[in-house]
Amino acid sequence: MRVLFAVRAVCLLTLLCAASHPIAAQQAASLPSETPEKLAPVTGSFDYVKRDVMIPMRDGVKLHTVIVIPKGAKNAPILLTRTPYNASALTSHAASSHLGPILNGYDNALEVILEGGYIRVVQDVRGKYGSEGDYVMTRPLHGPLNPTPVDHSTDTYDTIDWLVRNIPESNGKVGILGISYDGFLPLMALVNPHPALKVAVPMNPMVDGWMGDDWFHNGAFRQQNMPYIYEQEATRSNSEHWWTDHFDDYDVYMDAGSAGELGRRHGLEQVGFWRKLLDHPSYDSWWQQQAMDKILAAQPLKVPTMLVDSLWDQEDIYGAPAVYKALKPNDKANDKIFLVMGPWHHGQEIEDGSSLGALKFGSDTGRYFRLNILKPFLDQYLKEGAPKADVATVTAFETGTNTWRRLPSWPTGCESGCAVHAKPLYLGAGLKLSFDAPNAGDAAFDEYVSDHAKPVPYRARASQPVGYTRSLRAS
């Protein structure tokens, strides 16, 4: 009995010692990790080569850039998109060894890139995702609103300069394209453009944020942009998300009572752009000095540019026609400024364009644009020996007849024999419209009460929150 007790005492003492020395216990029971310190992906069977690089700017800041090259490419042109929306995600839509699936998403005109053999380059703008530096919403050009020596114009110049020097598979020609915010950036590239920039395609671009794009629509502030502002500026990686405490977004705004109060409830004053909006509710010099139509009107026309507008764009319907109107008078040779207007919502030109809600157009208007307008336009300026594109100065889709019209300017008649001319339309009694002017003595009228405490929603209720990681194109 004494021996058995002694053995039990020794065992108990051993357990107590192990418990009091956990490091020793862990060492005694460790297993080697099965995760390599650094994985070397095997990509020999892939039909593309992807390179992640950090491109230095003139102030020393490095911008994260993803370069996707079709395997075996030689003397290939470059298509560049600069974005605040995560370059890695835009070039990794699927885990695939094929080029198509990884690029098949927003801002990638897939048929153009795949069939054209283009080198695809997507870059995070400074301050976002993998890029260094400070983020400023639609950073203004160097000048009164930006005392630093760098802006999106200089960053684009420095990026293109690096690309043509460091991608041996390229032919040294670069095109830039993008949608919305990514469409604003090609406009910036037109200011003192790099000689290797041969063509630009700003689609649904942000041009004047007060007159008609994004933030204000002719002075009417778009409160639905508040979650976008919050998520875009709160963190570098858009990881902080706007929250809601109502099922119906309509109730969110009505409960707050004002945009200012809603901003305070969410701590929105912590982000810089919101404070600027509060400081500049009217069309003052702060807005006017960064309006891209005004800026570009003072620039020489050097780069052929195709402006793309969506006729049902809920965000940036103003920008593309405004730039066209500002620049076309300077295009004396009629070979630099082009305009395309399609029956799309925001960004739909690179999606299925066969319908818009209940409207059916009888064809995929988005695919038609990409293959018959965009592709030959880019090829003409970026590919050696490509034929001159048969693209009209203005190409507009006429709903009702569901026909693409070729126009020499906008607005005017069209080359195919149709007649386009303005005709006044008058408000009449009984909530009706008429092409006949009312008689001078006609006193008929209708009236209604505008109650700001009971606004009429323009989205069907229950109005659900819109996804804000990208733009509000689905609203």
N, C-alpha and C positions, 0 to 999 in steps of 0.2 A: 504494500500500500504506500509506503514512503517513497519507493522508487517511482511509481506511477505519478504520484503528486509532484515529484521533482521534474519529471518530463513535461507535465502540463505547465508548470511554472516557467520552464525554459521557453516553451512555445509561446506562452502569453507575453513573456519579455521580448521575444523576437518580433512579434506583431506590434507591440508598443513602440519598439525602436524603429521599425519600418514606417509606422505612421508619423513618428516625429521627424523623419528624414525623407520627405516626399521626393526630393531630387534623386536620391539614391534609388528609391523605389522605381521612379520613372526610367532611370538608366537601365535598371535591371529588366524592365519590361518594354523597351522601346522597339519599334519596327521602322525600317528605313522608308522614307516617303516614296510613293510611286509616281509623283509628279516631277517631271524634269525641271531643272532650274530655268532653262530656256528651251522652248520647243522650236525645232527647225522644220516648218511645214514642207512636205514633199509635194511640189507643184509641177513636176516635169510633164505631166499629161495635160495641164491646163492649156486652153487656147488663148490665154492672155498672160501678161506679166504685170504685176502690180508693184509699184514703188511708193513707199511713204517717205517723204522728204520734208525737211524744214528749210524754207527758202529765206535767206537774209534780205531784209529791207535796208534802205539807205541809213536808217537811224539805229541799225543793229538788231531790231526786233525780228524774230523768225516766225514765218507763217507756215502752218501745217498744210501740206499739199499732197493729194493722192493722185498718182499718175497711173493710168491704165492703158497698156499698149497691146494691141493685137499681136499675137505671137508671129514672128517673121516679118513684122512691118518694116518697110524701108521707104524713105522719102515720103512719109505720111504727114498730113496736116494735123494741127492741134486744135481741139475744141475746148475752150476754157470756160468754167463757171466759177465765180467767186460767191461764197455763201455764208450767212450766219447760222445755217441750219445743219451743221455736222457733215463735213466732207466724207468721213469714214462711212457714215450710215448711207449717204447717197450713192456710194460706190460698193455697197455690200448688201443689196436687197435680198440676196439669197446666198446660201452656202453652195456654190457650184463651181465646177471646173470650166464652165462656159461663160463667155462674155455677156451674152444676152441677159440671163437671169440676174446677174449682179448689178446691172445698170437699169433694169426694167422698173423705173419708178419716176416720181415727180422730178422735173428738171432734166430728165434724160430722154431726148427725142430718139427713141431706140432705133427705128428704121434708118434714120439718118446716120447714126454712128456705126451701126453694124454693117450696113450696105456700103457706107462710104469709106470704111477702113480708117476711121479717124482715131487719133490718140486722144483719150478723154482725160481731162485734168480738172479736178475739183479742189478748191482751196477754201479753208476756213479764214474768214476775215479776222483782222487783229482783234484780240480780246475774246474770241469765241472758240469753244471746244479745244482743239489741239494747238491753236495758235497763241503766241505770246502777245503781250501788249495790252492796252486798255481798250475796252469796248465803248463806243459812242454810237447811239442809234443813228443810222444814215449819216455817218460822220461827214460834216461839211468840208468843202475845199479849204486849203490853206488860205487864211485871210482874216477878216474881222471876227468870224465865228469860230476860227480854229487857228490859234497862234503857233501850233506846232508845224514843223516842216513837212509833215507827212499827211496824206489823205488817201482816199480810194484811187485817185488818179495816179499818184506816185507809187502806191503799192501795186497797182496793176502793171505799170511800166516796169518796175523792178522785177515783178514775177515773170512777165513775158521775156524780159532780157535774160533771166536765168534759164527759162525753159528752152529757148532756142540755142543756148550755148551748151546745155547739159543733157539734151535728149538726142542722141545721135540718130535715132530712128526717124526724126522729123525732117520735114522739108524747109523748116524755118518760117512757115506761115501759120499765123494764129487767128482764129475766130473766137469771139466771146459772145455768149448767149445766156439767158436766164429769164426767170419769171418773177414778177412782183418785186420783192426786195432784191432778189437775184437779177431782176430786170433793171433796177435802178443802177446797179453796179456797172453794166456795160455802158450806160450813159456817162458815168464818171470816167470810164476808160477813154471816152472820146475827147476828153480835155487833155491837151498835149499828148496825143497817143504815141505809143511806141511804133517805130517804122515797120515792125513785123506784124502789127495788128492790121489785118487786111479786110475784116468784115465784122459787123456787130449786129446782133439781133436782140434788142430789148423787148421782152414780151410782158404785157400788162405791167409796165414799169411804174414804180413810185416816182412821181415827178414834182408835184406840189401838194404837200400834205395838208394845206389849209383850203386851197381852192377846190379840190375835188378828189384827192387820193388819201385813203387810209384814215387819217386822224380826224379831219374835219371835211365835210362835204359842203363847200360854200358857207362855212361858218358853223354848220350843225355838227357838233361833236359826236362821234360814234362811240358811245359808252361800251359797246361790245368789244372794243379793242383793249379795254383795260386789262383783262386777263393776259392778253398777248404781251402787253408792255411789261407786266409783272414778271411773267415767265422768261421773257427775252433778256431782261436786265438783272434779275435778282441773282443769277449765278452764271458762270461761264458756260456751263453745260446744260442749261435749262432744266435743272433737276428740282428746282423749287416750284411747286404747282399752286396755282390759284384754287382756293377752296370755295365751296358754296354751301349754304345752309337751307336752301329751298329746292324743291323738286322742279319748279318752274322758274326759269331765268327771269321771266317778266316780273315775278314777285320779288326777286332779288333786287332789281333796280327800283321798283316801287317802294319796297320797304326802306331802302336807304334814303330815298327822297331826292338825292342829287348825286352827281358824279363825284363831287368833292367828299361827301360823307361816305360814299361807298369806298373811295380810295383810302380814307382814314381807317375804316373798319378792317381793311386788309393790309394796312401798313405800306401802302403804295408810295408814300412820300419818301421812302428809303431809296427808291431808284431815281436816278438823275433825270431821265427823260420825262417822267411824270411831273416833276417840279418845273421843267421848262414849259410843258403844256399849260400848267396853271399860270405861269408868268406871261404867256403869249396867246391869249384866247382870241385876239383880233389879228387881222392881216397886216401885221407891222413889218418892219424891216428885217426882223429875225426870220420870218417866213420868206419874204421876198428875195433875200440874199442867197437862199439855198434852193430856190425854184429852178429845176434843171432846164425847163424850156427857156427861161430868161438867160441862164448861164451859157447854154449851148448856142443860143442865137448870136452871141458875141464871139463865138469860136469859128475859125476857118473850117470848112468842110473837107476833111481828109479821108475819112473811112466810110465806105458804102454801108448804109444802115437800113435795116428793115424793122420798122416799128410794128408791133402786133397788138391789136386791141380786141377785147371781147365785148360784144355788143350788149351782153347782160352781165357785165362785171360789177359785182356789188362792192368792190373795194377800190379798184384803180381804173375805172372807166374813163377818167379824165386825161390821164397822163400821155398815152401814145398819140392821140389826135392833137393834143396841145403842143407836143414836140414837133410833130409833122407841120402844123400850122406855123410854128416859129421858124423852122429851118427851110421849108420848101422854097420860099422866095429867094434864098441864097443859092439854091441848086440850079444855076443857070444852064448847066449842061444836061440837066435832068438824068443824072446817073449816080446820085449819091443817096437820096432819101426816098424810101418806099414805105407804103402803109398797107397793112392787111387787116381787115375787119371781119371777124367770123361770128357765127351765132352761138357763142359760148358763155359759160360762167368763167370765173377767175381761174385761169390756168388750164381750161378744158382743151385748148388747142393741142396738147400732147396726150390727151386721153381720147376715149370714145366720144366722137362728136356727132353721132347719128341722131341724138335727141337732146332736148332741154326740157326737163319735166315732162309735161304731156305733149309737147311739140315734137313731131317727127319730121325729119328733113329728107328722108328717102335715100340718104347716103351718109357715110362716116365723114363728116366735114373736117374733123381733126386729122384723120389719116390723109385726106386729100391735101390739106395744107402742108403736112409734113413731107409728103412724097412729091407733090407737083409744084410747090412754091418754095418751101424752106430748103429742101435738099439741093435742087439745081442752083438756087441762089448762093448757098454756101460753097458748093462745088466750083462755081465759076471763079470765085476769088481765092480759093484755098488749094485747088488741085491743078497740077500742071496739065495743060492741054484740054481742060474741061471746056465744053461749049458755053457760049454766052446764054444765060438763063432767059427764057421767054417769060419774064415776069413784068406785069403791068406796074406803072407807077403806083396805082392804088388798086387793090383787089378786095372787093367787098361782096359778102354773101347777102343776097336779097331773099329774105324770108317771104313766104307766100308763094312765090314762083320757085323757091328753093334752087336758085341759080347763082353761081359765081359770076360777078360782073367785073369787067376790066375797065378801069377808069383812068383818064389822063391826069386827073387831080381830084381833090375832094373839097367841097361837093361840086359836081358838074355832070355833063353827059357822059356816056360810055362808048367805048370803041366798037361794040358789037351791034350798034344801031338802036339801042333802047334810049328812051328819053327820060332824063332825071332832072327835075327842076322843083324848086321850092314852091309850096302853095300854102297860104295862110289857113289856119284852122281855128275856128271861133267857138267859145263856150256859149251854149244856149240854155234856154229854160228847160226844166225837166231833166237836168243832169245829162244833157245831150251835147254832142259836138256837131259842127256844121261847117262846110266850106263857104257858106253864104254869110256875108257880113250882116250883122243886125241892123235894122233900120234905126235911123237917128232917134225916132220917137218911141222905140221899143223899150218899154220900162220893165219887161219881164226879168225876173231874177230868182235865184234860189239862195237860201241861207242855211248855215249850220253853226253850231256852237263848238268852238275849239276849247276843250277843257284840258289843260296841261296836267291836271291831277288824274285824268283818265285817258291817257294816250292810247291811240289805236296801234296795236302791235302789227308789225309787218311780217312776222314769222308765226306760223301756226302754233297755238298753245296745245299742250304744254311745251313751252320752248326749252329745249334741252341745251346744256352748255356745249359750245363748239370746241373742237380740238384745236389747241393753240400752239402745238409744237411747231407746226408750219403756219402758213397764213390762214385767214378765215375764209378760204375759198369755198367751203361747203355751206356757208351760211345763206 
